[in-house]
Amino acid sequence: MVVCVPVTSDGQVDPRWGRAARVAIAGVEAGTLVRWEEFDVGWGDLHDAGTEGSHHARVARFLRDHHVEAVVAHHMGEEMHHMLERMGLAVRLGAAGDARTAVTAAAARSA
């Protein structure tokens, strides 16, 4: 399973999904984290640079380009949540603490 999570510089779940500065793309297989790659996305800086629709499109494009199947986050707006579900992605909210642990726990719930 390919999972995306917003991360802080110290490896914690960033509580800001749509305004995250950095996200990680993780690969989880049989409950084991097999891939972890971080990207500076700058969504916080870009959030107000255009319309809400253009911001959502930017996020959707990133997720599609990285073949994401699930998003793990602390919180996100209702419209973002609906967009991700329309894309067929599993959305797991309420994540906090260590991002790697949150990803593997969410993947286990999806299995």
Number of C-alpha atoms within 10 A of each C-alpha: 19 20 26 25 28 28 26 18 11 9 13 18 28 25 20 19 24 20 19 22 20 20 23 23 22 23 21 19 15 11 16 13 17 11 13 14 10 15 12 11 18 14 20 15 11 16 17 12 11 9 10 13 11 14 19 17 13 15 19 17 12 13 21 11 9 13 14 20 18 25 24 25 26 18 17 16 10 8 12 18 18 13 15 19 14 10 13 12 17 19 19 21 14 12 22 16 14 15 25 18 15 21 30 22 16 23 25 15 10 12 9
